[in-house]
Amino acid sequence: MNTAPYLRLHLFFAADNDRAVILRQAAAKLFNLILWHRDSDTFEDGQWLKSKVYVERCDLSPDGRHFIYFALNGDWGGVTKGAYSAISRPPYFTALSLFPQGHTWGGGGVFLDNRHYHAFGDADVIGRDDDLARVTFGAPTRDCRTGLRLINGQRAPIDRAATRRLLADPPPRTSRELYDRLAVPRPGLLDRYDTLGGKLYRRRGDKLELIRDFTEMTFENVRAPYDWRDNSPAEDVAPWHPLDRSER
């Protein structure tokens, strides 16, 4: 019987620079984030999360500064409602914005540009999103051809590149169609790298050049430098924080 540990590396590339995020999956409900500077092949090892992360519903902003993820923590009676979308600063899971959902249908989100994003779930319960702007999806109108509006109802001023992608075909009719259209692999980058058994490689023709072996990493309780909570006893810490369940 094969008893080798399950280990996968999921790669997310920034479109505007050489940043990338590695979502390392050590088990069905054990993930950690790693920030990869591709220009120098240096890494910043970040936080771990003992929850299920839906990899296909995550996205990295074009500048690599923010990460959207969708997680299931099973805390159905808590503020997260058991499943939630969140925005963080890689390589940390600590949420700047958190959108409780309560189920696993849909979930996650996508960046339209470096400031605007579309996220599934209820209203944000944290409100520390670095002046990012959430957009809602509605029916296209003459003054808003994409159907994307800010929370206050005004047309979302997304950049030209995102607008061109939205309008290349008929405007998307659903949030899932919007997500599928925008959350696409960065052209060419996936062909330059490969992952096998927890190891990251660069492709050189038909050969693979090892960049880093991630197989020996062990769980660490890492605190995000932007975590606003103080170091008081656990009972004084906001109970809805997404990392609380993994820190116990």
Backbone bond lengths (Angstrom), bond angles and torsions (degrees), N, CA, C in turn:
res aa  C-N    CA-C-N  psi(-1)  N-CA   C-N-CA  omega(-1)  CA-C   N-CA-C  phi
1 M - - - 1.471 - - 1.525 109.24 -
2 N 1.334 116.64 137.00 1.455 121.63 -179.73 1.525 109.68 -79.56
3 T 1.346 116.30 116.45 1.466 120.69 -179.21 1.526 111.58 -109.89
4 A 1.331 117.48 12.21 1.460 120.39 -179.65 1.526 109.97 -62.84
5 P 1.342 118.13 139.00 1.465 120.47 -178.54 1.519 111.63 -65.18
6 Y 1.331 115.11 146.85 1.461 120.99 177.51 1.519 107.82 -77.00
7 L 1.315 117.35 126.65 1.460 120.64 -179.55 1.517 109.22 -149.82
8 R 1.354 115.90 124.80 1.450 121.15 178.55 1.516 109.62 -137.53
9 L 1.325 115.91 149.30 1.454 122.46 175.71 1.523 108.41 -115.00
10 H 1.329 116.71 123.38 1.456 122.17 178.20 1.526 107.93 -108.51
11 L 1.323 117.42 127.60 1.460 122.29 -171.75 1.527 111.13 -106.82
12 F 1.332 115.17 136.58 1.459 122.65 175.58 1.525 107.42 -130.20
13 F 1.338 116.73 124.64 1.453 121.85 -174.50 1.524 111.42 -107.63
14 A 1.335 116.58 136.53 1.457 121.07 172.02 1.521 108.74 -74.20
15 A 1.318 116.56 141.95 1.466 120.72 -178.38 1.523 112.25 -83.21
16 D 1.350 117.43 -25.41 1.461 120.54 -171.91 1.519 114.82 -95.75
17 N 1.340 118.22 -12.37 1.459 119.82 -175.51 1.527 109.47 -156.00
18 D 1.330 116.41 -166.96 1.460 121.75 -175.76 1.528 113.70 -92.89
19 R 1.309 117.40 15.78 1.463 119.31 176.93 1.526 110.56 -79.25
20 A 1.307 115.28 150.12 1.462 121.83 172.01 1.520 107.50 -148.75
21 V 1.304 115.45 156.59 1.463 121.66 176.38 1.516 108.29 -118.19
22 I 1.323 115.12 134.09 1.454 121.75 174.57 1.523 107.62 -107.08
23 L 1.316 116.36 119.62 1.461 121.93 173.54 1.524 105.91 -97.62
24 R 1.310 115.47 103.35 1.474 121.54 -176.11 1.516 109.53 -89.48
25 Q 1.308 116.59 123.05 1.455 122.44 -177.92 1.524 109.16 -108.69
26 A 1.326 115.91 110.75 1.462 120.97 -177.98 1.521 112.19 -95.43
27 A 1.325 116.99 -18.08 1.465 122.90 179.10 1.520 106.78 -162.41
28 A 1.329 116.28 178.06 1.462 119.32 -178.67 1.521 111.43 -60.07
29 K 1.340 117.44 -31.28 1.457 121.50 -178.23 1.529 111.42 -130.11
30 L 1.315 116.82 42.37 1.465 120.77 175.85 1.527 108.72 -145.95
31 F 1.330 115.37 112.52 1.455 122.19 -176.87 1.523 109.35 -131.17
32 N 1.329 115.97 152.99 1.456 119.24 166.90 1.521 109.77 -140.86
33 L 1.342 114.35 152.91 1.455 121.82 -177.72 1.526 110.24 -102.12
34 I 1.327 115.35 141.33 1.456 122.33 179.17 1.520 107.57 -136.31
35 L 1.331 116.81 129.44 1.455 121.36 176.62 1.526 108.59 -93.89
36 W 1.311 116.02 126.59 1.461 122.81 -175.13 1.523 109.16 -114.77
37 H 1.336 116.59 121.34 1.455 122.52 173.97 1.529 107.24 -94.46
38 R 1.316 116.43 101.44 1.460 120.11 -170.49 1.528 112.91 -69.88
39 D 1.343 116.96 -23.64 1.464 118.70 -179.00 1.527 112.03 -68.33
40 S 1.328 116.56 -27.91 1.460 120.46 -179.35 1.526 112.82 -120.98
41 D 1.342 117.05 -1.51 1.465 122.05 -175.68 1.523 111.31 52.08
42 T 1.337 115.31 43.84 1.457 121.29 172.46 1.515 108.84 -108.40
43 F 1.336 115.80 157.65 1.455 120.87 -170.91 1.523 110.59 -134.25
44 E 1.322 115.46 146.61 1.449 122.94 170.78 1.526 107.63 -116.55
45 D 1.318 116.71 108.28 1.462 121.08 179.91 1.520 109.11 -77.82
46 G 1.315 116.32 129.02 1.452 120.12 -172.84 1.508 114.70 -115.72
47 Q 1.325 115.55 -139.28 1.457 122.60 -171.31 1.516 113.18 -85.64
48 W 1.317 113.29 159.43 1.456 123.03 175.00 1.523 108.82 -110.54
49 L 1.317 115.77 154.43 1.457 121.41 177.44 1.516 109.02 -139.07
50 K 1.323 116.36 123.17 1.463 121.77 178.14 1.526 109.30 -94.44
51 S 1.301 115.01 65.35 1.464 124.05 176.76 1.521 107.31 -148.30
52 K 1.309 116.72 164.99 1.454 120.02 176.03 1.520 109.15 -81.46
53 V 1.321 117.30 125.65 1.459 122.76 175.83 1.529 108.27 -107.39
54 Y 1.316 116.47 129.40 1.459 121.41 178.83 1.530 108.09 -87.34
55 V 1.312 115.22 98.55 1.462 121.64 -170.78 1.521 112.08 -59.04
56 E 1.311 117.25 -39.56 1.460 121.11 -175.93 1.520 112.64 -71.24
57 R 1.334 118.19 -6.19 1.460 121.45 -179.70 1.532 111.55 -112.29
58 C 1.320 116.81 19.31 1.456 122.44 178.55 1.525 110.08 -104.15
59 D 1.337 116.19 159.05 1.454 119.88 178.25 1.523 109.47 -155.58
60 L 1.336 115.05 149.73 1.464 122.84 178.16 1.519 108.43 -111.49
61 S 1.325 116.74 136.94 1.462 119.77 178.47 1.520 110.14 -65.08
62 P 1.334 118.38 154.89 1.464 120.57 -178.33 1.527 114.26 -55.51
63 D 1.338 117.73 -32.45 1.462 119.93 178.88 1.528 112.73 -88.57
64 G 1.329 118.10 -1.84 1.453 122.05 177.25 1.511 114.91 75.91
65 R 1.323 118.11 10.10 1.467 120.95 -175.42 1.520 113.05 -88.03
66 H 1.323 117.97 -21.17 1.468 120.76 -176.82 1.522 110.53 -134.93
67 F 1.324 114.27 148.97 1.456 122.05 -176.64 1.521 108.85 -130.93
68 I 1.323 117.34 129.51 1.465 122.48 172.89 1.519 108.14 -101.03
69 Y 1.332 116.39 132.24 1.465 119.45 175.72 1.525 109.83 -138.74
70 F 1.331 114.96 159.93 1.455 121.83 177.98 1.521 107.84 -122.43
71 A 1.334 116.85 126.01 1.458 121.03 -173.63 1.526 111.57 -131.37
72 L 1.322 114.22 150.45 1.461 122.97 174.84 1.519 107.26 -114.89
73 N 1.344 116.62 113.04 1.464 119.50 177.77 1.531 112.75 -110.10
74 G 1.331 117.69 -5.86 1.458 121.04 175.42 1.505 115.59 73.02
75 D 1.330 118.48 7.69 1.465 122.03 179.61 1.533 108.52 -87.25
76 W 1.341 115.18 69.23 1.455 120.72 -170.82 1.522 113.48 -63.91
77 G 1.328 117.64 -25.19 1.459 119.83 179.79 1.511 113.53 -92.84
78 G 1.324 118.19 -2.67 1.456 122.13 -179.08 1.517 112.24 -90.01
79 V 1.313 115.34 -178.01 1.452 120.32 -177.74 1.519 111.87 -67.25
80 T 1.333 118.40 -28.63 1.463 120.51 177.84 1.525 111.99 -71.66
81 K 1.338 117.54 -15.26 1.468 124.21 -177.94 1.526 112.38 61.87
82 G 1.316 116.55 21.81 1.461 121.20 173.67 1.502 115.55 90.02
83 A 1.330 118.12 -27.39 1.467 123.09 177.68 1.525 107.20 -145.91
84 Y 1.318 116.77 136.06 1.455 119.55 -172.48 1.521 111.13 -152.77
85 S 1.331 115.60 155.53 1.453 123.22 168.23 1.522 107.55 -101.40
86 A 1.324 117.16 147.72 1.455 120.66 -178.58 1.512 110.60 -148.36
87 I 1.339 115.22 156.23 1.461 122.75 173.69 1.514 108.05 -117.47
88 S 1.330 116.35 133.05 1.454 121.46 179.75 1.515 109.93 -136.09
89 R 1.348 115.59 176.22 1.456 121.44 173.19 1.519 107.80 -105.89
90 P 1.327 118.33 114.32 1.467 120.19 178.58 1.537 110.70 -59.85
91 P 1.334 116.83 140.86 1.465 126.97 12.19 1.530 113.68 -100.77
92 Y 1.327 117.53 45.80 1.459 121.09 -176.89 1.525 110.92 -122.03
93 F 1.345 115.45 147.83 1.456 122.40 176.01 1.526 111.70 -90.17
94 T 1.331 118.24 -17.16 1.461 121.07 -177.50 1.524 109.66 -50.92
95 A 1.316 116.33 124.15 1.462 121.04 -169.55 1.521 112.86 -79.95
96 L 1.327 115.36 133.91 1.457 122.32 166.86 1.522 109.70 -88.00
97 S 1.313 115.97 -34.76 1.468 123.96 173.10 1.518 107.43 -134.02
98 L 1.322 116.64 143.11 1.458 121.20 179.66 1.517 108.84 -139.86
99 F 1.335 115.11 126.26 1.459 121.64 -175.20 1.532 109.24 -117.02
100 P 1.342 118.11 96.98 1.465 120.51 179.81 1.527 110.52 -59.45
101 Q 1.341 115.23 145.13 1.464 118.10 -179.27 1.523 112.85 -127.15
102 G 1.333 117.51 -41.10 1.448 119.65 175.94 1.509 115.96 86.14
103 H 1.345 117.83 -2.10 1.464 122.16 177.20 1.528 107.10 -160.08
104 T 1.316 116.93 174.02 1.461 120.37 -175.90 1.529 113.39 -109.49
105 W 1.314 117.10 13.32 1.467 119.80 173.04 1.519 107.90 -78.83
106 G 1.328 116.93 130.06 1.459 118.90 -175.31 1.517 108.92 70.97
107 G 1.308 116.72 -136.89 1.459 120.57 178.98 1.518 112.18 92.13
108 G 1.330 115.34 159.78 1.451 120.97 179.47 1.514 111.96 84.07
109 G 1.314 115.95 -157.73 1.454 119.58 -178.76 1.513 111.26 -177.50
110 V 1.329 114.64 -173.85 1.460 120.64 -177.21 1.527 108.49 -152.46
111 F 1.329 115.97 143.83 1.456 121.10 175.41 1.523 109.47 -88.19
112 L 1.328 115.94 131.34 1.458 121.45 175.41 1.523 110.88 -86.32
113 D 1.322 116.22 -32.17 1.457 124.44 172.44 1.517 105.59 -159.57
114 N 1.328 118.36 -163.27 1.463 119.72 -175.55 1.525 113.85 -72.51
115 R 1.299 117.89 -16.10 1.463 120.72 -178.21 1.517 113.24 -113.34
116 H 1.306 118.19 -34.01 1.457 121.20 -173.23 1.520 111.56 -102.59
117 Y 1.317 115.43 139.43 1.460 120.98 -178.69 1.520 109.59 -144.19
118 H 1.314 114.51 157.55 1.457 121.40 173.20 1.518 107.01 -116.81
119 A 1.324 117.37 125.45 1.463 121.71 -179.01 1.512 109.87 -130.79
120 F 1.325 115.82 141.22 1.455 121.68 174.96 1.534 109.24 -80.92
121 G 1.319 116.52 159.09 1.459 120.98 176.05 1.515 112.66 113.86
122 D 1.336 114.24 179.09 1.458 121.44 -178.81 1.529 110.57 -76.54
123 A 1.329 116.01 -170.38 1.462 121.63 179.07 1.530 110.83 -63.34
124 D 1.307 116.01 148.06 1.457 123.04 178.77 1.530 110.47 -59.80
125 V 1.348 117.48 135.17 1.464 121.24 -179.56 1.523 111.92 -107.13
126 I 1.339 118.52 5.64 1.464 120.24 -179.80 1.520 111.55 -116.89
127 G 1.327 118.16 -54.90 1.455 120.67 175.34 1.511 115.64 77.37
128 R 1.332 117.79 34.33 1.472 121.64 177.28 1.526 109.38 -124.84
129 D 1.321 116.35 53.77 1.464 120.75 -167.27 1.523 115.43 -94.27
130 D 1.330 118.25 21.80 1.472 120.94 175.62 1.529 112.73 58.76
131 D 1.336 117.31 35.33 1.466 121.87 179.54 1.525 112.79 63.85
132 L 1.316 116.90 23.83 1.457 119.81 170.45 1.527 108.44 -72.55
133 A 1.322 116.42 163.93 1.460 120.26 -177.81 1.521 109.70 -129.29
134 R 1.326 116.10 122.07 1.457 121.58 176.92 1.518 109.52 -82.00
135 V 1.302 116.10 137.72 1.460 119.75 178.11 1.523 109.53 -115.00
136 T 1.297 115.47 150.69 1.460 121.96 177.40 1.518 109.22 -107.71
137 F 1.311 115.70 158.82 1.458 121.21 -176.63 1.516 109.26 -111.69
138 G 1.323 115.42 128.20 1.462 120.51 178.96 1.515 110.59 -143.44
139 A 1.292 116.41 -171.01 1.460 121.27 -178.92 1.522 110.34 -70.49
140 P 1.332 118.09 135.00 1.468 120.47 176.05 1.527 111.08 -60.94
141 T 1.322 115.92 142.36 1.455 122.00 176.84 1.521 108.31 -130.78
142 R 1.320 116.42 174.28 1.456 120.24 -178.25 1.524 111.27 -61.23
143 D 1.338 117.72 -38.07 1.460 120.25 -178.54 1.528 112.62 -91.03
144 C 1.342 117.19 -1.01 1.473 120.75 178.58 1.528 107.58 -148.82
145 R 1.319 116.24 83.14 1.462 121.37 -172.20 1.522 112.50 -67.58
146 T 1.329 117.89 -26.56 1.460 120.06 -179.77 1.516 112.58 -82.59
147 G 1.331 118.18 -20.11 1.458 121.28 -174.81 1.512 113.05 78.57
148 L 1.319 117.80 6.16 1.470 121.88 -179.19 1.519 110.03 -96.68
149 R 1.334 115.12 124.15 1.453 120.91 -179.48 1.521 110.78 -130.93
150 L 1.312 115.76 155.07 1.454 120.81 174.20 1.525 109.30 -71.08
151 I 1.322 115.49 168.84 1.467 119.78 -178.93 1.524 111.03 -59.11
152 N 1.344 117.47 -30.82 1.467 120.49 -179.32 1.524 112.88 -80.93
153 G 1.343 117.65 2.53 1.451 121.39 176.76 1.508 115.19 95.51
154 Q 1.322 118.14 -12.70 1.459 120.82 179.12 1.525 110.86 -73.57
155 R 1.322 116.53 155.37 1.455 121.13 177.85 1.522 110.44 -61.25
156 A 1.321 116.75 135.28 1.468 120.91 -179.42 1.528 109.68 -74.93
157 P 1.324 118.88 120.62 1.460 121.76 -178.02 1.526 111.78 -82.00
158 I 1.322 117.42 63.91 1.457 120.80 -179.02 1.521 109.77 -74.72
159 D 1.331 116.46 158.77 1.456 120.05 -173.67 1.534 111.66 -72.33
160 R 1.329 115.60 170.06 1.459 120.57 -173.27 1.526 112.42 -65.50
161 A 1.350 116.55 -36.27 1.463 118.72 -178.38 1.518 110.87 -62.55
162 A 1.337 116.49 -44.92 1.463 119.81 179.09 1.521 110.79 -66.50
163 T 1.325 116.59 -38.04 1.459 119.78 178.77 1.518 111.19 -62.93
164 R 1.329 117.19 -42.49 1.459 120.27 179.30 1.527 111.07 -62.02
165 R 1.325 116.55 -39.69 1.459 119.75 179.45 1.514 111.16 -65.77
166 L 1.320 116.38 -36.52 1.458 119.99 -179.68 1.516 112.00 -71.71
167 L 1.329 116.82 -35.50 1.452 120.92 -173.14 1.520 113.43 -98.66
168 A 1.336 118.17 2.46 1.458 120.73 178.31 1.519 110.82 -62.90
169 D 1.314 115.80 -31.65 1.460 123.14 176.05 1.524 106.69 -123.36
170 P 1.319 118.74 177.25 1.460 118.86 175.17 1.530 110.75 -54.22
171 P 1.336 118.63 143.46 1.457 120.61 -178.07 1.524 111.60 -52.12
172 P 1.338 118.17 139.91 1.460 120.48 -179.75 1.519 111.34 -61.13
173 R 1.322 116.22 144.48 1.461 121.11 -175.45 1.520 113.22 -95.19
174 T 1.337 118.06 -18.46 1.454 121.75 -177.91 1.523 109.60 -136.12
175 S 1.330 115.77 163.38 1.460 120.50 177.39 1.521 110.84 -62.94
176 R 1.323 117.79 -37.88 1.464 120.19 179.50 1.526 110.72 -65.43
177 E 1.318 117.34 -39.36 1.464 120.36 177.78 1.529 110.10 -65.00
178 L 1.332 116.75 -39.05 1.457 120.96 175.65 1.522 110.52 -61.09
179 Y 1.322 116.30 -47.07 1.466 121.26 -179.07 1.526 110.42 -60.11
180 D 1.333 116.59 -47.81 1.462 120.36 -177.61 1.525 111.68 -63.10
181 R 1.324 116.98 -30.92 1.463 120.20 -178.43 1.525 111.56 -75.90
182 L 1.328 117.73 -36.34 1.459 121.00 -174.67 1.521 113.66 -93.22
183 A 1.332 118.00 -34.20 1.463 120.91 -176.23 1.524 109.74 -83.97
184 V 1.321 115.90 72.07 1.462 121.28 -178.30 1.519 109.25 -112.64
185 P 1.353 118.74 153.14 1.463 121.03 178.28 1.522 111.25 -60.93
186 R 1.342 116.66 145.95 1.455 120.97 176.77 1.531 108.52 -67.13
187 P 1.325 118.67 125.72 1.465 121.73 -172.68 1.530 112.44 -55.02
188 G 1.325 115.57 130.56 1.456 121.27 173.26 1.501 116.38 82.65
189 L 1.330 118.55 -24.65 1.458 120.02 -172.34 1.522 112.05 -71.53
190 L 1.333 117.36 -40.59 1.454 119.01 -178.90 1.526 111.63 -65.33
191 D 1.333 117.08 -24.22 1.458 120.05 177.84 1.525 112.30 -76.89
192 R 1.324 117.11 -16.08 1.464 120.71 -177.65 1.518 113.17 -91.89
193 Y 1.325 117.29 -13.03 1.465 121.20 -176.41 1.525 109.71 -132.66
194 D 1.334 114.59 159.51 1.452 119.97 177.48 1.525 108.09 -146.88
195 T 1.319 115.95 156.28 1.468 121.50 177.03 1.518 108.27 -130.63
196 L 1.312 115.35 133.15 1.465 121.61 178.72 1.519 108.98 -142.61
197 G 1.340 116.57 121.24 1.456 120.27 174.64 1.509 115.19 55.74
198 G 1.327 117.82 37.23 1.454 120.12 178.87 1.514 114.42 82.79
199 K 1.311 117.32 12.96 1.464 121.34 179.13 1.523 109.06 -118.22
200 L 1.329 115.39 141.95 1.457 122.19 -178.98 1.525 109.54 -104.12
201 Y 1.331 115.85 129.71 1.463 121.29 -176.81 1.522 110.74 -125.48
202 R 1.323 114.60 153.42 1.457 122.13 168.10 1.525 108.14 -104.36
203 R 1.319 115.77 136.06 1.464 119.74 179.43 1.533 110.06 -83.73
204 R 1.326 116.08 130.69 1.457 123.30 173.97 1.524 107.06 -124.70
205 G 1.320 116.10 86.56 1.446 119.08 -173.07 1.514 110.25 66.30
206 D 1.335 116.20 -121.07 1.457 120.67 177.81 1.525 112.45 -91.92
207 K 1.324 117.64 1.90 1.460 121.38 -176.83 1.528 111.03 -105.64
208 L 1.334 115.33 154.80 1.452 122.05 177.15 1.524 109.34 -113.48
209 E 1.317 115.40 129.64 1.471 121.95 178.77 1.520 108.58 -108.66
210 L 1.327 117.07 119.59 1.466 121.14 -177.47 1.528 110.41 -65.68
211 I 1.347 115.29 128.47 1.464 121.21 174.72 1.523 110.04 -97.32
212 R 1.343 116.08 -48.67 1.471 119.61 177.59 1.517 109.40 -159.62
213 D 1.323 114.45 145.10 1.457 123.14 174.98 1.528 107.99 -100.44
214 F 1.344 116.98 117.80 1.466 121.95 -177.69 1.531 112.47 -102.42
215 T 1.309 118.15 12.35 1.458 119.96 -171.00 1.516 113.94 -73.01
216 E 1.320 118.87 -24.53 1.463 120.56 -173.45 1.520 114.07 -97.39
217 M 1.297 118.73 12.30 1.465 120.63 -179.53 1.529 110.12 -71.95
218 T 1.331 116.86 140.64 1.457 122.58 178.57 1.523 109.44 -122.92
219 F 1.332 115.08 155.80 1.459 120.89 -176.05 1.523 112.21 -57.29
220 E 1.329 115.86 134.23 1.456 123.16 172.66 1.522 108.37 -132.09
221 N 1.309 116.28 143.68 1.462 121.28 177.04 1.525 107.49 -89.98
222 V 1.322 115.99 94.38 1.459 122.61 -173.81 1.523 109.50 -100.73
223 R 1.314 116.43 136.16 1.464 121.75 178.13 1.531 108.98 -102.64
224 A 1.311 116.71 132.06 1.459 120.53 178.18 1.521 110.21 -68.74
225 P 1.331 118.88 137.90 1.466 120.40 -179.97 1.518 113.36 -64.23
226 Y 1.343 118.13 -19.79 1.458 120.94 178.69 1.526 112.45 -96.68
227 D 1.337 117.83 7.48 1.462 121.37 178.30 1.528 108.33 -65.06
228 W 1.333 116.83 117.59 1.454 122.09 -175.72 1.516 113.38 -81.90
229 R 1.320 117.93 -11.18 1.460 120.51 -177.12 1.517 109.69 -72.47
230 D 1.333 117.11 146.08 1.464 119.24 179.25 1.528 109.56 -81.44
231 N 1.321 116.34 -175.97 1.463 121.25 -177.42 1.523 111.87 -98.97
232 S 1.326 116.57 28.26 1.456 120.04 179.38 1.516 110.19 -71.45
233 P 1.347 118.16 168.60 1.466 120.95 -179.68 1.518 112.40 -54.78
234 A 1.326 114.99 157.11 1.458 121.52 -172.45 1.523 113.06 -56.39
235 E 1.338 117.37 -33.07 1.458 118.16 -176.38 1.531 111.67 -68.73
236 D 1.332 117.45 -15.70 1.455 120.20 179.01 1.522 112.68 -95.49
237 V 1.312 116.77 0.84 1.460 121.23 -178.05 1.523 109.08 -92.67
238 A 1.322 115.87 140.02 1.466 120.31 -179.53 1.527 110.41 -52.88
239 P 1.339 119.42 122.44 1.464 122.17 -172.30 1.521 114.63 -71.13
240 W 1.355 117.61 -12.72 1.457 119.30 -175.19 1.513 113.05 -90.77
241 H 1.317 118.49 -2.93 1.462 119.98 -175.31 1.528 110.45 -61.81
242 P 1.338 119.26 132.46 1.467 121.33 -171.40 1.517 114.90 -63.65
243 L 1.331 118.60 -20.38 1.449 119.95 -179.38 1.524 112.99 -89.26
244 D 1.299 118.33 -10.43 1.459 120.39 -176.42 1.516 112.08 -56.45
245 R 1.301 117.56 -41.37 1.475 120.14 -176.52 1.526 111.19 -68.03
246 S 1.325 118.28 -30.00 1.463 120.24 179.42 1.518 111.77 -85.91
247 E 1.333 118.18 -15.19 1.457 120.53 -178.00 1.522 111.91 -88.05
248 R 1.310 118.12 -15.24 1.474 120.19 -176.83 1.516 110.85 -76.68
